[in-house]
Amino acid sequence: MLLCPEIAEWTVNIVGQAKPNTFAFETSALVKATGFREYDARWWFGYPGSENEPELNLMGAQAIGMGLGTLIRRMGVGPDIVTGHDFRSYSMAIKMALISGLMAAGARVKDIGLALSPMAYFAQFALDAPSVAMVTASHNENGWTGVKMGAQRPLTFGPAEMTALKALVLAGKFDLAGGGSYEFVPGFRETYIEDLTAGKKISRKLRVVVACGNGTAGAFAPQVLERIGCEVIPLDVELDHTFPRYNPNPEELLMLHAIRDKVLATGADVGLGFDGDGDRCGVVDNEGSEIFADKVGVILARDISGLYPKSVFVADVKSTGLFMTDPVLARNGATTDYWKTGHSHIKRRVLELHAMAGFEKSGHFFFNPPIGRGYDDGLVTAIAVCEMLDRNPGRTVADVYRDLPLTFGTPTMSPHCPDEEKYGVVEKIVGEFAKMKGDGTEFAGQPLADLVTVNGVRVVAQDGTWGLVRASSNKPEIVVVVESPVSPERRREMFEALDAVLRRNPEVGAYNQTF
C-alpha cells in the first residue's frame, strides 16, 4: 500500500500500517495499490467485526476523487460528472468522501443518490455529463467497495485510464484547482424507470420471479417489470445490506438455486436475477433449469438476428462456442467476435465493431440502438427476455432453451489467488500451453486444436471441448470455465486436466464453486 505522500499535511506514507481505531487511520489516506484493477477499482473496506484488514479508508476515497478529478481535467472532457452509490452500509460515506475530492479538483458533481450502475450511465446522457463515478462493489461480497468510472459515454475506463489514475493517486500528483460544485438530482430514479419502460408493453401475461438478493436492484426491478406488463413474484427484493440469504450474484449457483426453487414453487414462466448494482441479469426457465448467461446470449442473439439479419455480436472468451456454430445464427447471417472478458472491454469492442449486442458469461449484456445505448443494464436485458417471449406466444423459455444445440458447460469457477500473484500464474500457464501445442503434446486425451490467448488462455481440443484460464479482473481469483459439445465426461476430463496444471502453482487456492 502506498499513500499519497504529497497531498498536503494531513497525508503521510504509512505503507499499510494504518489500522482501524488508530490515529494513523484517521489522519492518513489508505489506498491499496492492487485495488486499481483492469477497468474497475475494488477494495476491501470491511465492516464492524470483519477480520480482514481494510485496503481503503475515507481519506483514501477522497484521494481517489482528487485523482479522478485531475485525470478528467487533463483528458479535456469537461468538469461535469455523475455520481451515485449502491446499497451497502458504507457506500454513501465513501461516495461523499469521493465527491469532496472531486470538488477539490474542480469537478461539477451531479449526485443521483442511491442508484444502479446503469442508472448512473444513463444519467451521463440524460444530464449531459461526460463522466461518471459510481460507488459500487458490484457482485462482490459485503465488505467490498469500489468505483466504476468513465469519461466517454457509453464507455467505462480501460487499462490505460486505470493505470493513469493509479499513478496519480499513489504519487499524489493532483491538480487541486478548486471551483468545484455539488448538485443533488432529486427524483432521478423515476426518470430512469420511465426511460426504461417508455413504449415497452408486452401483450403476453408473464409470471416472473424477480430476485435481487436484497441488493440495490430490489428498488428498481419489480417496478420496471410490472410496468411492461409482467406479474411479478418477488424474491429477496427487500433492501438489506447484510445480504442475509446469499450474495446478489446471478453467476453463483446459490442464487440461481434460490430462483429455481421459487419458479418451481410458483409455476412462474421465468426467473430473473440481478446482481448488487443491477448491470447483470441471470435467467432460470419455467422448468427450473438454470441457464448460464452465455446460453441466454445465444437465445437473444437468435431472436435479435431474426429481426436484424446479418447482425454482428461480441462474446467474451468465457462464453459458449455456440456463437460460432449455431445453425440459426448462421442462417440469419450473424457473425460473432470473441473478445476479452470484462464489461469495459466488451463495451468498447461493441462500439468499435458497431455490433448489435455484446454478451458476457457473467451476465453483462450490451445492446446498441435501437435496443439500448451501448452500456450494460440488467433491466434492459430482462426486458429483452420478456419481449423475446412475447414474440413467441406459444413457446416457453424451456422450449427455446431446448432448441439450442446441446453442449455441456460449467459455471464460472474461481480458485483463490492473491492479486499480487494471479497475473504471473496465468502468464506461466499460457506459456506452458504454448509449449504443449508447439511440441504436439496431447492434453485431456487429445491434441490441441487451438489456443486463444486474447485474455488468459482458452485451450481447445480437436473435438471442440475447451477450457479457459484467466486472471479475475476484480477479485483475488483465477477464473476457470469449461465446455464440451460432446459429453459431460469430456467436460470433466478437460476440467481435471486444467485443474492439474493450476495445482502446479502453490499460490492457487480453493474454488468458490464447482460443478
JOVEN-V982346 format. One line per field, one symbol per residue. ss: DSSP state (@ for helix, = for strand, . for the rest). phi: phi as a letter, one per 40 degrees, with the letter a starting at -180 (. if undefined). burial: + if it has 24 or more other C-alpha atoms within 12 Angstrom, else -. A space follows every 50 residues. Layout:
# JOVEN-V982346
ss=???
phi=???
burial=???
This chain:
# JOVEN-V982346
ss=......................@@@@@...=.@@@=....====...... .....=.@@@@@@@@@@@@@@@@@@....======.....@@@@@@@@@@ @@@@...=======..@@@@@@@@@@....=====........======= .=..=...@@@@@@@@@@@@@.........====...@@@@@@@@@@... ......=====....@@@@.@@@@@@@...=====............... ..@@@@@@@@@@@@@@...=====.....======....==.@@@@@@@@ @@@@@@@....=====.....@@@@.@@@@@...=====...@@@@@@@@ @@....===....====........=.@@@@@@@@@@@@@......@@@@ @@.....==...====..@@@@@@@@@@@@@@@@@@@@@...=..=.=== ==....=====....======.....========...@@@@@@@@@@@@@ @@........=....
phi=.bbecbcgccbbcbfgccbdgbccccbbccacccccbdabbabccgadgc ccccbabccccccccccccccccccgcgccacbaaccbcbcccccccdcc cdcccgcbcbccgcacdccccccdccbfbcbaabcabfcccdhcaibbba aadccbdbdccccccdcccccgcbbccggcabbcccgcdcdcccccbdgb accccbcbcbbbfgcdcccbddcccccchcccbcbfcccaccfccaccac cccccccccdcccccbgccabbbbccbgcbbbbbcccgcccccccddcdc cdcccccbdgcbbbbccccdccdcbcccccccgcbbbcacchdcccdccd cccfccabbbcchcbbbcdccabhbcaccccccccccccccbccbccccc ccccdcbbbbccbbccaddcbcccccdccdcccccdcccgccbfgaccca bbbcagabcbcccgcaabbacccbacabbbbbabcbacccdccccccccc ccccbcccbcccabb
burial=+++++-+---++++-+++++----+-+++++++++++++++++++++--- --++++++++++++++++++++++---+++++++++++++++++++++++ +++++++++++++++++++++++++-++++++++++++++++++++++++ ++++++++--++++++++++++++++---+++-----++-+++-+++--+ -+---+++++++++++++++++++++-++++++++++++++++-++++++ +++-++++++++++---+++++++++++++++++++++++++++++++++ +++++-----++++++++++++++-+-++---++++++++++++++++++ +--+++++++++++++++--++++++++++++++++++++-----+++-+ +--++-+++++++++++++++++-+++-++-+++--------++-+++++ +++-+++++++-+++++++++++++++++++++++----++++++-+++- ++--+--+---+---
